[in-house]
């Protein structure tokens, strides 16, 4: 049950961590079920899927967790309270072309999986300085990372600890979006603020 996972996240994190339900290809009925069982945060990967939904519950906090396309950044800024995947200056510029308030924003860090986007840890400090200098109106809140898929969640512990260290060096109270259905317990132990869960809540997707 979703409510059991919600309760376990609350317990393991001491109330510090929250679930972002990854709702890619999920139905309106599944969204309603999640909200009824204690989910507050909903995460969308694609702007078009979000636009096409018939159910956009006002009580939910919407997170954009997919790749930012600059030609759709205005729609992202208008439709979401959080963005998890900033890693290019042109994306920051596009997000602030909308009307304020601007979404709380997390920077995506690549911790070693070459097929994923994101900044290397070495690139991160200069990028943070550039965004703060050029786009001070964009509220940077912390970091996001997606470690490689694994059958042994413990193998991702070092990556999560590394992201926490990077966040602590750059933010007073960093928000950390790390951990998915494969490894969320380990992520919470290492200080995650948001765990992005899909199959752990809803089961396997159809399609």
For each residue, the residues with C-beta under 8 A, 3 or more apart:
1: 4 5 37
2: 5 6 33 34 37 38 39 201 202
3: 6 7 37 38
4: 1 7 8
5: 1 2 8 9 19 197 200 201
6: 2 3 9 10 19 37 38 39
7: 3 4 10 11 38
8: 4 5 11 12
9: 5 6 12 13 17 18 19 184 188 195
10: 6 7 13 15 17
11: 7 8 14
12: 8 9 17 185 188 189
13: 9 10 16 17 188 192
14: 11
15: 10
16: 13 191 193
17: 9 10 12 13 188 192 193 194 195
18: 9 40 41 193 194 195
19: 5 6 9 39 41 194 195 197 201
20: 41 42 43 63 65 177 194 195 196 197
21: 31 34 39 41 42 43 197 198 201 202
22: 43 45 65 180 196 197 198
23: 26 30 31 34 42 43 44 198
24: 44 45 46 49 198 205
25: 49 205 206 207
26: 23 30 31 198 202 205
27: 30 31
28: 31 32 53 54 55
29: 32 33
30: 23 26 27 33 34 202
31: 21 23 26 27 28 34 35 42 53 55 57 60
32: 28 29 35 36 55 57
33: 2 29 30 36 37
34: 2 21 23 30 31 37 39 42 201 202
35: 31 32 39 40 57 59 60
36: 32 33
37: 1 2 3 6 33 34
38: 2 3 6 7
39: 2 6 19 21 34 35 42 60 201
40: 18 35 59 60 61
41: 18 19 20 21 60 61 62 63 82 194
42: 20 21 23 31 34 39 57 60 61 62 63
43: 20 21 22 23 62 63 64 65 84 196
44: 23 24 47 49 50 62 63 64 65 66 80
45: 22 24 49 65 66
46: 24 49 50 66
47: 44 50 51 64 66 69 72 75 76 79
48: 51 52
49: 24 25 44 45 46 52 53
50: 44 46 47 53 56 62 79 80
51: 47 48 75 79
52: 48 49
53: 28 31 49 50 56
54: 28
55: 28 31 32
56: 50 53 60 62
57: 31 32 35 42 60
58:
59: 35 40
60: 31 35 39 40 41 42 56 57
61: 40 41 42 81 82
62: 41 42 43 44 50 56 79 80 81 82
63: 20 41 42 43 44 80 81 82 83 84 194
64: 43 44 47 68 76 79 80 82 83 84 85 103
65: 20 22 43 44 45 84 85 177 196
66: 44 45 46 47 85
67: 85 117
68: 64 72 73 76 83 85 86 88 91 94 95
69: 47 72 73
70: 73 90 91 93 94
71: 94
72: 47 68 69 75 76
73: 68 69 70 76 77 91 94 95 97 98
74: 77 78 94 97 98
75: 47 51 72 78 79
76: 47 64 68 72 73 79 80 83 95 103
77: 73 74 80 83 95 96 97 98 102 103
78: 74 75 98 99
79: 47 50 51 62 64 75 76
80: 44 50 62 63 64 76 77 83 103
81: 61 62 63 103 104
82: 41 61 62 63 64 103 104 105 106
83: 63 64 68 76 77 80 86 95 103 104 105 106
84: 43 63 64 65 106 108 144 177 194 196
85: 64 65 66 67 68 106 108 117 118 144
86: 68 83 91 92 95 105 106 107 108 131
87: 91 107 108 109 117 118 119 127
88: 68 91 92
89: 92 93 127 130 131 134
90: 70 93 94
91: 68 70 73 86 87 88 94 95
92: 86 88 89 95 96 105 131 134 135 138
93: 70 89 90 96 97 134 135
94: 68 70 71 73 74 90 91 97
95: 68 73 76 77 83 86 91 92 98 102 103 105 135 138
96: 77 92 93 102 135 137 138
97: 73 74 77 93 94
98: 73 74 77 78 95 102
99: 78
100: 137
101:
102: 77 95 96 98 105 137 138 139
103: 64 76 77 80 81 82 83 95 139
104: 81 82 83 139 141 175
105: 82 83 86 92 95 102 138 139 140 141
106: 82 83 84 85 86 140 141 142 143 144 175 177
107: 86 87 119 124 127 128 131 140 142 143 144
108: 84 85 86 87 117 118 119 143 144 145 146
109: 87 118 119 120 121 124 143 144 145 163 166
110: 113 114 116 117 118 119 120 145
111: 118 121 145 147 159 162 163
112: 147 148 159
113: 110 116 146 147 148
114: 110
115:
116: 110 113 146
117: 67 85 87 108 110
118: 85 87 108 109 110 111 144 145 146
119: 87 107 108 109 110 123 124 127
120: 109 110 123 124
121: 109 111 124 162 166
122:
123: 119 120 126 127
124: 107 109 119 120 121 127 128 143 166 170
125: 128 129 169 170
126: 123 129 130
127: 87 89 107 119 123 124 130 131
128: 107 124 125 131 132 140 170
129: 125 126 132 133
130: 89 126 127 133 134
131: 86 89 92 107 127 128 134 135 138 140
132: 128 129 135 136 140
133: 129 130 136
134: 89 92 93 130 131
135: 92 93 95 96 131 132 138
136: 132 133
137: 96 100 102
138: 92 95 96 102 105 131 135
139: 102 103 104 105
140: 105 106 107 128 131 132 171
141: 104 105 106 171 174 175
142: 106 107 167 171 174 175 176 177 193
143: 106 107 108 109 124 163 166 167 170 174 175 176 177 178
144: 84 85 106 107 108 109 118 176 177 178
145: 108 109 110 111 118 159 160 163 177 178
146: 108 113 116 118 178 180
147: 111 112 113 150 156 159 160 178 183
148: 112 113 156
149: 182
150: 147 153 155 156 182 183
151:
152: 155
153: 150 156 157 182 183 185 186
154: 157 186
155: 150 152 158
156: 147 148 150 153 159 160 183 186 187
157: 153 154 160 161 186 189 190
158: 155 161 162
159: 111 112 145 147 156 162 163 178
160: 145 147 156 157 163 164 178 179 183 186 187 190 191 192
161: 157 158 164 165 190
162: 111 121 158 159 165 166
163: 109 111 143 145 159 160 166 167 176 178 190
164: 160 161 167 168 174 176 190 191
165: 161 162 168 169
166: 109 121 124 143 162 163 169 170
167: 142 143 163 164 170 171 174 175 176
168: 164 165 171 174
169: 125 165 166
170: 124 125 128 143 166 167 174
171: 140 141 142 167 168 174 175
172:
173:
174: 141 142 143 164 167 168 170 171 193
175: 104 106 141 142 143 167 171 193 194
176: 142 143 144 163 164 167 191 192 193 194
177: 20 65 84 106 142 143 144 145 192 193 194 196
178: 143 144 145 146 147 159 160 163 187 190 192 194 195
179: 160 183 184 185 186 187 188 192 195 196
180: 22 146 183 184 195 196 197 198
181: 184 197 198 199 200 201
182: 149 150 153
183: 147 150 153 156 160 179 180 186 187
184: 9 179 180 181 187 188 192 195 197 200
185: 12 153 179 188 189
186: 153 154 156 157 160 179 183 189 190
187: 156 160 178 179 183 184 190 192 195
188: 9 12 13 17 179 184 185 191 192 195
189: 12 157 185 186
190: 157 160 161 163 164 178 186 187
191: 16 160 164 176 188
192: 13 17 160 176 177 178 179 184 187 188 195
193: 16 17 18 142 174 175 176 177
194: 17 18 19 20 41 63 84 175 176 177 178
195: 9 17 18 19 20 178 179 180 184 187 188 192
196: 20 22 43 65 84 177 179 180
197: 5 19 20 21 22 180 181 184 200 201
198: 21 22 23 24 26 180 181 201 202 205
199: 181 202 203 204 205
200: 5 181 184 197
201: 2 5 19 21 34 39 181 197 198
202: 2 21 26 30 34 198 199 205
203: 199
204: 199
205: 24 25 26 198 199 202
206: 25
207: 25
